[in-house]
Amino acid sequence: MSTSTVSATSAAPKKDGGRRKLTLPWILLIIAGGLALISLVRVISGADDLTSAGQISGALQLAVPIGLAGLGGLWAERAGVVNIGLEGMMILGTWFGAWAGYQWGPWTGVLMGIVGGALGGLLHAIITVTFNVNHIVSGVAVNILAVGFTQYLSNFTFDEAPGGSSKQSPRIEPLTEITIPGLSDWLATLQGKHWFLISDIAGVLGGLVTNLSPLTVIAVLLVPGTWWVLWRTSFGLRLRSCGENPVAAESLGVNVYKYKYIAVMVSGGLAGLGGAFLAIVSTGIYQEGQTGGRGYIGLAAMIFGNWMPGGTALGAGLFGFTYSLKLRGGAENVHAMLLLLAILLVVAFGWYLYKKTHVKAGVAAVSAAALFLWYALTDTIPSQFVEAAPYVTTLLVLALSAQRLRMPKADGLPYRKGQGK
């Protein structure tokens, strides 16, 4: 090889900005390190509920609707359509899921929840793809229409049903939950020992095999399923090409409109499934306003996950975990999280020093010292901070991950068939 070739090769920019792609062993190592750190915090703080089976089970139940909304956003945006309307599609999923569920059973409710969300996605696709309306405007319109539409329908459906009212549905028959009796009991015994790391692993696994809804299993399987469809099939390649360069995709014979329609309808269906999960699994009834902004949080989880299924699931899990801490242990658990954040900032301080970014290192050091002092000098956390903890966590994570994000190149851009000619 000549010298010029070598110099040209060395001068060429590295793919993805020189960052190495995380492999499965590294991901498992990071997860193990995070669990060990949480275990250390649990031992020091005495907050034994941090990794209990109930905490993990609650976090999973809270994360599923957010993760489904995030996956829905991922499908739409990978095809180039911004879907702010996820919240409205979730609302449609809750209403249709509850309406069918209390009459014909929970599984029929699940299917109708998907249909309801997909109809919202179809409306969004017609407005944005066919009529080329601004995606944000269309998404906001879908959200507003979904609220008004479900309120209107409730007045002459749930209001006249036994046990219902204009703001909530009759109770829905629950889905049969999955528990592995022997394994669940053994893991609960190990968790009760409060051993370092071993009890934490037992608590995490116990939360995954105790009182588990089959709909939760389906939702978890949709994460690798989405990855496989979008990154390992020709269909997924064509769909993603519509979000990167629709003009080039059209020149290669891809029907861009068709793939955008499919993506946005699947997006709505996934958000509707998240809404049905809220109505059928989480609460057992439809209640007005029960989505509580989870569609928007799902969108934030998708952005945090860099428009990838695994990252989206991680973002949803993070929010679900912090929200579950608030619901189960309140001030004690959130107080323990101060110590965890302080330790993570110390790690960040070391990393920034290694990278010679001294300003960031200084900010991390000062923040870590403040959190250590806060933890050491207080025994409880103000209730207002406990309530805000999940949302503050979401904002912090988005702020810290903002520099590593790469959205699809044509995401949200207007497109007309034949515009490249």
C-alpha positions as CSV (number, residue, x, y, z in Angstrom):
1,M,0.0,0.0,0.0
2,S,1.4,3.4,-0.9
3,T,2.0,6.2,1.5
4,S,-0.7,8.4,-0.1
5,T,-3.2,5.6,0.3
6,V,-2.3,5.2,4.0
7,S,-2.5,8.9,4.7
8,A,-5.8,9.1,2.9
9,T,-7.2,6.2,4.9
10,S,-6.0,7.7,8.1
11,A,-7.4,11.1,7.2
12,A,-10.8,9.7,6.3
13,P,-13.5,10.5,8.9
14,K,-14.4,7.6,11.1
15,K,-17.9,6.3,10.9
16,D,-20.4,7.7,13.5
17,G,-17.9,10.3,14.6
18,G,-15.3,7.7,15.7
19,R,-17.6,6.2,18.3
20,R,-17.6,2.4,18.5
21,K,-20.9,0.6,18.3
22,L,-21.9,-1.1,21.5
23,T,-21.9,-4.8,21.2
24,L,-23.9,-7.3,23.3
25,P,-21.1,-8.1,25.7
26,W,-20.6,-4.4,26.5
27,I,-24.3,-3.8,27.0
28,L,-24.4,-6.8,29.4
29,L,-21.4,-5.4,31.2
30,I,-23.0,-2.0,31.5
31,I,-26.2,-3.5,32.9
32,A,-24.2,-5.6,35.4
33,G,-22.2,-2.5,36.5
34,G,-25.4,-0.5,36.9
35,L,-27.0,-3.2,39.0
36,A,-24.0,-3.5,41.2
37,L,-24.0,0.3,41.7
38,I,-27.7,0.2,42.7
39,S,-27.0,-2.7,45.0
40,L,-24.3,-0.6,46.7
41,V,-26.6,2.3,47.1
42,R,-29.3,0.0,48.6
43,V,-26.8,-1.4,51.2
44,I,-25.6,2.1,52.2
45,S,-29.0,3.8,52.3
46,G,-31.0,0.9,53.7
47,A,-33.7,1.4,51.0
48,D,-34.3,-2.3,50.4
49,D,-37.2,-1.7,48.1
50,L,-35.0,-0.3,45.4
51,T,-34.6,-3.7,43.6
52,S,-37.5,-5.6,45.1
53,A,-39.7,-7.8,43.0
54,G,-42.6,-5.5,43.6
55,Q,-40.6,-2.5,42.5
56,I,-39.4,-4.1,39.3
57,S,-42.9,-5.4,38.5
58,G,-44.4,-1.9,39.1
59,A,-41.7,-0.3,37.0
60,L,-42.3,-2.7,34.1
61,Q,-46.1,-2.0,34.2
62,L,-45.4,1.7,34.2
63,A,-42.8,1.4,31.4
64,V,-44.9,-0.7,29.0
65,P,-47.3,2.0,27.7
66,I,-44.5,4.5,27.5
67,G,-42.3,2.0,25.6
68,L,-45.2,1.1,23.2
69,A,-45.8,4.8,22.5
70,G,-42.0,5.3,21.9
71,L,-41.9,2.3,19.5
72,G,-44.9,3.9,17.7
73,G,-43.0,7.1,17.3
74,L,-40.0,5.2,16.0
75,W,-41.9,3.5,13.3
76,A,-43.4,6.8,12.0
77,E,-40.2,8.9,12.3
78,R,-38.1,6.2,10.6
79,A,-40.4,6.7,7.6
80,G,-40.0,10.5,7.8
81,V,-43.2,11.4,9.6
82,V,-43.1,13.2,13.0
83,N,-45.8,11.8,15.2
84,I,-46.7,14.3,17.9
85,G,-50.2,12.7,17.9
86,L,-49.1,9.7,19.9
87,E,-50.9,11.0,22.9
88,G,-54.2,11.2,21.0
89,M,-53.7,7.8,19.5
90,M,-53.1,6.4,23.0
91,I,-56.4,8.1,24.2
92,L,-58.2,6.4,21.3
93,G,-56.6,3.1,22.3
94,T,-57.8,3.4,25.9
95,W,-61.4,4.2,24.9
96,F,-61.8,1.6,22.2
97,G,-60.0,-1.0,24.3
98,A,-62.3,-0.4,27.3
99,W,-65.5,-0.2,25.1
100,A,-64.8,-3.6,23.5
101,G,-63.2,-5.0,26.6
102,Y,-66.1,-4.7,29.1
103,Q,-68.5,-6.1,26.5
104,W,-66.6,-8.9,24.8
105,G,-63.6,-9.6,27.0
106,P,-60.1,-8.2,27.4
107,W,-58.5,-9.7,24.3
108,T,-61.1,-8.2,22.1
109,G,-60.4,-5.0,23.9
110,V,-56.7,-5.3,23.1
111,L,-57.5,-5.7,19.4
112,M,-59.9,-2.8,19.3
113,G,-57.4,-0.6,21.2
114,I,-54.9,-1.3,18.4
115,V,-57.6,-0.6,15.8
116,G,-58.5,2.7,17.5
117,G,-54.9,3.9,17.6
118,A,-54.4,2.8,14.0
119,L,-57.4,4.9,12.9
120,G,-55.7,7.9,14.6
121,G,-52.6,7.0,12.7
122,L,-54.5,6.8,9.4
123,L,-55.9,10.3,10.0
124,H,-52.4,11.6,10.7
125,A,-51.1,10.0,7.5
126,I,-53.9,11.4,5.4
127,I,-53.2,14.9,6.7
128,T,-49.4,14.8,6.5
129,V,-48.6,12.4,3.6
130,T,-51.5,13.1,1.2
131,F,-52.2,16.8,2.0
132,N,-48.6,17.6,3.1
133,V,-49.8,19.6,6.2
134,N,-47.1,20.4,8.8
135,H,-46.5,17.3,10.9
136,I,-46.6,19.1,14.2
137,V,-49.8,20.9,13.4
138,S,-51.4,17.6,12.4
139,G,-50.2,15.8,15.5
140,V,-51.6,18.5,17.8
141,A,-54.9,18.4,15.9
142,V,-55.1,14.6,16.4
143,N,-54.5,15.0,20.1
144,I,-57.3,17.6,20.4
145,L,-59.7,15.6,18.3
146,A,-59.1,12.4,20.2
147,V,-60.0,14.1,23.5
148,G,-63.2,15.6,22.2
149,F,-64.2,12.5,20.3
150,T,-63.8,10.1,23.3
151,Q,-65.7,12.5,25.5
152,Y,-68.5,12.7,23.1
153,L,-68.7,8.9,22.7
154,S,-68.6,8.3,26.4
155,N,-71.7,10.4,26.9
156,F,-73.9,7.8,25.1
157,T,-72.0,4.6,25.7
158,F,-70.4,4.4,29.2
159,D,-72.8,6.8,30.7
160,E,-75.7,4.5,30.0
161,A,-73.8,1.2,30.9
162,P,-74.2,-0.4,34.4
163,G,-71.3,0.7,36.5
164,G,-70.1,3.4,34.1
165,S,-70.4,7.1,33.8
166,S,-69.6,9.8,31.2
167,K,-66.0,9.9,32.5
168,Q,-65.3,6.2,33.0
169,S,-66.2,2.7,31.7
170,P,-67.6,-0.3,33.6
171,R,-64.9,-2.6,35.0
172,I,-63.1,-4.8,32.5
173,E,-62.4,-8.5,33.1
174,P,-58.7,-8.8,33.9
175,L,-56.2,-10.9,31.8
176,T,-54.8,-14.0,33.5
177,E,-51.5,-13.2,35.1
178,I,-48.4,-15.4,34.8
179,T,-46.4,-16.6,37.8
180,I,-43.9,-19.4,38.0
181,P,-44.7,-20.6,41.5
182,G,-41.5,-22.5,42.6
183,L,-39.1,-20.0,41.0
184,S,-41.0,-17.0,42.2
185,D,-41.0,-18.2,45.9
186,W,-37.3,-19.1,45.8
187,L,-36.3,-15.7,44.3
188,A,-38.5,-14.0,47.0
189,T,-36.5,-15.9,49.7
190,L,-33.2,-14.8,48.2
191,Q,-34.4,-11.2,48.0
192,G,-35.4,-11.3,51.6
193,K,-31.8,-12.0,52.7
194,H,-30.7,-8.5,51.5
195,W,-27.3,-9.8,50.3
196,F,-25.2,-7.6,48.2
197,L,-25.9,-8.0,44.5
198,I,-27.3,-11.6,44.8
199,S,-30.6,-10.3,46.5
200,D,-30.8,-7.5,43.9
201,I,-30.5,-10.0,41.0
202,A,-33.2,-12.2,42.7
203,G,-35.5,-9.1,43.1
204,V,-35.1,-8.2,39.4
205,L,-35.7,-11.7,38.2
206,G,-38.6,-12.1,40.7
207,G,-40.3,-9.1,39.2
208,L,-40.1,-10.7,35.8
209,V,-41.7,-14.0,36.8
210,T,-44.4,-12.9,39.3
211,N,-47.9,-11.6,38.4
212,L,-46.8,-10.9,34.9
213,S,-49.5,-9.9,32.3
214,P,-49.3,-11.7,29.0
215,L,-49.7,-8.3,27.4
216,T,-46.4,-7.2,29.0
217,V,-44.7,-10.2,27.5
218,I,-46.1,-9.2,24.0
219,A,-44.9,-5.6,24.5
220,V,-41.4,-6.7,25.5
221,L,-41.2,-9.0,22.5
222,L,-42.2,-6.1,20.2
223,V,-38.8,-4.4,20.9
224,P,-36.6,-7.1,19.2
225,G,-39.5,-7.6,16.7
226,T,-39.3,-4.0,15.7
227,W,-35.5,-4.1,15.4
228,W,-35.7,-7.3,13.2
229,V,-38.4,-6.0,10.9
230,L,-36.8,-2.5,10.4
231,W,-33.1,-3.5,10.2
232,R,-33.1,-7.1,8.9
233,T,-35.8,-7.2,6.2
234,S,-36.1,-5.6,2.8
235,F,-39.4,-4.1,3.9
236,G,-37.7,-2.4,6.8
237,L,-34.9,-1.1,4.5
238,R,-37.4,0.4,2.1
239,L,-39.3,2.0,5.0
240,R,-36.2,3.5,6.5
241,S,-35.1,4.8,3.1
242,C,-38.3,6.9,3.1
243,G,-37.1,8.6,6.2
244,E,-33.6,9.2,5.0
245,N,-34.0,10.1,1.4
246,P,-37.5,9.7,-0.1
247,V,-36.4,11.1,-3.5
248,A,-33.7,8.5,-3.9
249,A,-36.0,5.7,-2.6
250,E,-38.6,6.7,-5.2
251,S,-36.0,6.6,-8.0
252,L,-35.3,3.0,-7.0
253,G,-39.0,2.0,-7.3
254,V,-40.1,2.4,-3.7
255,N,-43.7,3.5,-3.3
256,V,-42.9,6.2,-0.7
257,Y,-46.5,7.1,0.1
258,K,-47.4,3.5,0.7
259,Y,-44.6,2.9,3.2
260,K,-45.3,6.2,5.0
261,Y,-48.9,5.2,5.4
262,I,-48.0,1.7,6.7
263,A,-45.5,3.2,9.1
264,V,-47.8,5.8,10.6
265,M,-50.7,3.3,10.9
266,V,-48.4,0.8,12.7
267,S,-47.3,3.8,14.8
268,G,-50.9,4.5,15.8
269,G,-51.6,0.8,16.4
270,L,-48.6,0.5,18.8
271,A,-49.7,3.7,20.7
272,G,-53.3,2.3,20.8
273,L,-51.9,-0.9,22.3
274,G,-50.2,1.2,24.9
275,G,-53.6,2.8,25.6
276,A,-55.4,-0.5,25.8
277,F,-52.7,-1.7,28.3
278,L,-53.5,1.3,30.5
279,A,-57.2,0.6,30.5
280,I,-57.2,-3.2,30.7
281,V,-54.0,-4.1,32.6
282,S,-53.0,-1.1,34.7
283,T,-56.4,0.1,35.9
284,G,-59.1,-2.3,34.7
285,I,-61.3,0.6,33.5
286,Y,-61.3,3.5,31.1
287,Q,-61.0,6.9,32.9
288,E,-61.0,10.3,31.2
289,G,-57.4,11.7,31.0
290,Q,-55.8,8.4,32.2
291,T,-53.0,8.6,29.6
292,G,-51.5,11.5,31.6
293,G,-49.1,12.6,28.9
294,R,-47.5,9.2,28.4
295,G,-47.6,9.7,24.6
296,Y,-45.3,12.7,25.0
297,I,-43.1,10.8,27.4
298,G,-42.9,8.0,24.9
299,L,-41.7,10.4,22.3
300,A,-39.0,11.6,24.7
301,A,-38.0,8.0,25.3
302,M,-37.7,7.5,21.6
303,I,-35.4,10.6,21.2
304,F,-33.3,9.5,24.2
305,G,-33.0,6.1,22.5
306,N,-31.6,7.8,19.4
307,W,-34.5,6.4,17.2
308,M,-33.5,2.8,18.0
309,P,-35.8,0.1,19.6
310,G,-33.4,-0.9,22.4
311,G,-32.6,2.7,23.4
312,T,-36.3,3.5,23.4
313,A,-37.0,0.6,25.7
314,L,-34.2,1.8,28.0
315,G,-35.6,5.3,28.2
316,A,-39.1,3.9,29.0
317,G,-37.6,1.6,31.6
318,L,-35.8,4.6,33.2
319,F,-39.0,6.6,33.5
320,G,-41.0,3.6,34.7
321,F,-38.4,2.8,37.4
322,T,-38.2,6.4,38.8
323,Y,-42.0,6.7,38.7
324,S,-42.4,3.4,40.5
325,L,-39.9,4.5,43.2
326,K,-42.2,7.5,43.8
327,L,-45.3,5.4,44.0
328,R,-43.9,2.6,46.2
329,G,-41.4,4.2,48.6
330,G,-41.9,7.9,48.1
331,A,-39.3,10.0,50.0
332,E,-37.1,7.2,51.2
333,N,-36.5,5.7,47.7
334,V,-36.0,9.1,46.1
335,H,-33.6,10.1,48.9
336,A,-31.5,7.0,48.1
337,M,-31.5,8.0,44.4
338,L,-29.6,11.2,45.4
339,L,-26.7,9.0,46.5
340,L,-26.9,7.1,43.2
341,L,-26.9,10.3,41.2
342,A,-23.9,11.7,43.2
343,I,-21.9,8.5,42.5
344,L,-22.8,8.6,38.8
345,L,-21.6,12.3,38.6
346,V,-18.3,11.2,40.2
347,V,-17.9,8.7,37.4
348,A,-18.8,11.4,34.9
349,F,-16.2,13.7,36.5
350,G,-13.5,11.0,35.9
351,W,-14.6,10.5,32.4
352,Y,-14.6,14.2,31.5
353,L,-11.1,14.5,33.0
354,Y,-9.9,11.7,30.9
355,K,-11.4,13.4,27.8
356,K,-9.8,16.7,29.0
357,T,-13.1,18.6,29.0
358,H,-12.4,20.5,32.1
359,V,-15.5,22.7,32.2
360,K,-17.8,19.7,32.2
361,A,-15.6,18.0,34.7
362,G,-16.0,21.0,37.0
363,V,-19.7,21.1,36.7
364,A,-19.9,17.3,37.4
365,A,-17.7,17.7,40.5
366,V,-19.7,20.6,41.9
367,S,-23.0,18.8,41.3
368,A,-21.7,15.6,42.9
369,A,-20.5,17.5,46.0
370,A,-23.9,19.2,46.3
371,L,-25.8,16.0,46.0
372,F,-23.5,14.2,48.6
373,L,-24.1,17.1,51.0
374,W,-27.9,17.0,50.4
375,Y,-27.9,13.2,51.0
376,A,-25.7,13.4,54.1
377,L,-27.5,16.4,55.8
378,T,-31.1,15.3,55.2
379,D,-33.2,12.2,56.0
380,T,-36.2,13.0,53.8
381,I,-37.0,14.7,50.6
382,P,-39.7,17.4,50.1
383,S,-42.9,15.9,48.8
384,Q,-42.9,18.3,45.8
385,F,-39.5,17.0,44.7
386,V,-40.7,13.4,45.1
387,E,-43.7,14.1,42.8
388,A,-41.4,15.8,40.2
389,A,-38.6,13.2,40.3
390,P,-39.7,11.1,37.3
391,Y,-40.2,14.2,35.1
392,V,-36.9,15.8,36.2
393,T,-35.1,12.5,35.4
394,T,-36.6,12.5,31.9
395,L,-35.4,16.1,31.3
396,L,-31.9,15.4,32.6
397,V,-31.5,12.3,30.5
398,L,-32.7,14.1,27.4
399,A,-30.3,17.0,28.1
400,L,-27.3,14.7,28.7
401,S,-28.0,12.6,25.6
402,A,-28.7,15.5,23.2
403,Q,-25.2,15.6,21.8
404,R,-25.3,12.0,20.6
405,L,-28.6,12.1,18.8
406,R,-29.1,11.5,15.0
407,M,-32.6,11.7,13.7
408,P,-33.5,10.4,10.2
409,K,-32.4,13.0,7.7
410,A,-35.8,13.5,6.1
411,D,-37.8,13.3,9.3
412,G,-40.6,15.9,9.2
413,L,-39.7,17.3,5.8
414,P,-42.4,17.7,3.2
415,Y,-42.5,15.3,0.3
416,R,-44.4,15.2,-3.0
417,K,-44.4,12.3,-5.4
418,G,-42.0,13.0,-8.3
419,Q,-40.4,16.0,-6.7
420,G,-36.9,14.9,-7.7
421,K,-37.7,15.0,-11.4
